[in-house]
């Protein structure tokens, strides 16, 4: 009997009556979910887009105007747009790899395919570390917001603790479908907060402000500013987990296009408008440059976004380990005492670790930079190139496929090299920043106000 599909059509692309092929469900990380008490594969691409935006477009955008102040509006804006396009390309490579390998749930699983058991442990470790550090970063952003709203009348550590409680509670749902509905007000909050911030700078522009089209600076200063837009797009480490809980993974790129289109446009407009009205002395986070009433309004409106983003990061770290422990087990899909006990424990550990790091490590902001340089540089940019090189080599005829598709090969190799450069340079400037901070005596004490 003649096969319905040509042999060069991968199983993930084959469909029956508009539904994913049976092959995909058989090897997919969550398998067939009929009759299960807890169903994970429930997300539409629209909800995944909302989750992606809630995760990516958050406090990172508040540092973008300060990047323009360091390198100038022309190179800064060019970089923001270029990185948005670049992140869209790497999103495409990640999604194609996931569709080709439906058993991949997270970066650790991808590392197993690329580099064997060591790659699995390394990339899984990096995902957990970066997610916990990112949760801590959101707690610090929440601390700044609550402090601004109350004129810093309380100990800063107390603000962090107050913000950590709802972040913890919102992390508990087992499926991303529950968090996706919480992410809708999250996206609205950061959108409205950004608009309020832009209006606030326009109503109260900085008198005598200075603007620069292009500014020259040394490598250290320039790259520190460049890391802001580089890591403002750093959400790809969650993409495999998000796509794994979709009804139709084949629609994942619709969500990715929505994310990157929104993020790139919003980042560019926000950075330019705030910089133009505030000038070279713009603060980071940018809301702190606003007149007091506008600053409080912007920070207050942004709080739901900061909270949900932190919850998503903690959920991601917990979900990676939970699926690792219970894959192909009834504890994954049923309401068992063991399953729920382990889930609660993981959520508590991840949120607790983020809180302790945020309030107990004086150089935590720098450690976030190191984690982003070591891991997010690869997850968002570099490793996507390795995904295409691996699949094209093993699914085709080896090096001959690379030669035949020379342009794509060159592009993915350049992507890999870019990730390596960001990793090395970002780590260098962050470590230098730590050394300078200790030298200048600007490092505070652990658990201080």
KALINMO-V728688 format. One record per helix or strand of 3 or more residues. SS is the DSSP state (~ for helix, > for strand). FROM is the first residue (numbers start at 1). TO is the last residue. If there is no record, write none. Layout:
# KALINMO-V728688
ss=SS from=FROM to=TO
ss=SS from=FROM to=TO
This chain:
# KALINMO-V728688
ss=~ from=11 to=13
ss=~ from=22 to=27
ss=~ from=45 to=56
ss=~ from=59 to=71
ss=~ from=73 to=100
ss=~ from=107 to=115
ss=~ from=117 to=149
ss=~ from=156 to=171
ss=~ from=176 to=203
ss=~ from=219 to=232
ss=~ from=236 to=244
ss=~ from=249 to=278
ss=~ from=286 to=289
ss=~ from=292 to=326
ss=~ from=330 to=333
ss=~ from=337 to=360
ss=~ from=364 to=395
ss=~ from=399 to=404
ss=~ from=406 to=440
